Amino acid sequence: KTATTSIEKVPEFFPKAIAADQHEALYKTLPAKVAAPVLKTPEEEKNPKLDPFSQTSREPRYQRMADYATEQALRDAGLFGEIVDPKAKVPVNLPEGVGLERVAVNVGVGVSPINDFTELSFQLYPNTDGKIGYGKISPFFIPKVLSNMIAGGIAIRY
């Protein structure tokens, strides 16, 4: 489900570290006022396991969306089928005489979710004891925020 809406209504637009009472003042400073988020249904909000795009520790939400869009594109093109290539992890149905080396991935991503970076930056601030939370940083952070990982992941999967 998607629709153009006010940025103020986009869930999780600001990192959790920014207090909710500061959001309104920050919204006013933003030059953009609209967004088109892919919203969760009320059922998905209650039970994240129902959301096919829910973020994991290894995959951000946008990666899950790209995987879904790729599968839909392959189905629409008639390339997702019953023939399983031993090198591929999913069934592909290529026309006779066409090998996997003739299929390309072309994905454009502007930037990884800013929220991931801001959450990390707040983890790197010293706490009240003066300690920095390096241990809280996931080893999957860098692969998760590299926007070209989408194309690489799709190429590996298919």
N, C-alpha and C positions, 0 to 999 in steps of 0.2 A: 504494500500500500504506500503510495507516495502522493504528495501534493505540495504545491507551493504554499509556504506559510511564513509567518514572521519568525525571525531568528530567535526571538524571545521564547517561542514555543518548542524549539528544537531540544529534545532531551539530551542531557550530557554535553551541551555546547561548551560549557566552561568546565575546567578540571574540578575535581571534588575539593581540592585544597582552597579554592576561592569560595568564600562564604556566600550563601544565597542572598544575603542582604546587600551584597556588593554588585550583584548581577545587573540590576536596573541601571545603575550609573555606568557600568561598562558597556551595556547595550547602546546607550546613547552616544558613546564615542565611536561606535563602529560605522564605517561608511556604507556597508551593505546592510540592508534591512530585511531581505527575504532569503529563504533557503528552500531546498526541496529534498528533505531527508526521506529515507526509506523507513517508515514508521513500523513499529511492532503492533500487532493486533492486541486487544485486551487480554486474550488468552495467552499470547506469547509473553506479555508483560508479567502475568501471574506465574507462568511456567516457562522459563527460558529454554528448556529442552525442546519445546515446540517450535522455536524460532530456527528455521533452517540456516540463518545467517549469524547465529550467536557466536560471539568471539570466543576463542579458546586461548590458552597460554601461548600456543604456537602460531595461530592464525588470527589475524585481525578480521573484523567483520567485512571489510571491503574485499579481502582475499576470498572469503566464502562466497560473496556475491559474484565475483569474477569467475569462480569455478562454476557456479550455477549458470551464469550467462554463457559461458563457453559450452557447457553441455547442451543448453538450449540451441545455440547456434549450430552445433554439430548435428543435432537432431533435425533442425530445420533444413540443413544442407543435405540431409540423407547420409551423413558420414558416421553416425552413431548407430551401430548395429550389432549383428550377431557374430561377425568374424572377429576373433581375438588374435591380435598380433602378439607373439611371445614377448616383444620388447615393450609393448604398451600395457598399462595397468587397467585399462578400460576397453570395452569392445569398440572397435572401429570398423566401419564398412566402407572401404575405399573402392572406387571403380577399378575394374581390371586394368592392370598395367600402370596404376598409380601407386607409388610407394609412400611411406610415411615421410620420406625426405622431401616430398613435394607439398607437404602441408605446413603452413607457417602460423606463427602466433604474432598478432599485432595488437598490442594493448597499450592504451594511453592512460597514464595516471599523472595528475597534476602534482599532488603532494600526499604524503602519508597523513593519517589523522593527526592533527596538531595536538589533540588531547593526549596522545601517547607521550609526546615530547614534554608537555607541560607537567604531566603526572610525574615523569622521571625527574624533571628539574626540581620539583618540590621534595622528592625523596632525597635529593642531594643536599638539601639545606640541613644544617646541624639541628638536632633535637635539643630539648632542654638540658641534656647532659653534655651537649657539645659534640655528640657522635653523629657521623654521617651514615645514612642508611644504604651503604654500598651493597650489603647482603640482600636487600630487597629487590635489587635490579635483576630481572630475569635474564638468563643467558640467551634467550630468544628475542631480546629487545631489538638488536640490530637487524637480524633477518626479518623481523616483524615490520619494521618501519622502512625498509628499503622498497621503494615503490616498484622497482624493476623486478622484485621477487614475484610479482603477480605473473608476468610473462614467463619467467623461469619456471615457476610452479606449474603453470598450465602446460608448458612444453614437456616437463618431466612427467606429468600425470598422463598426458595424451600422446 
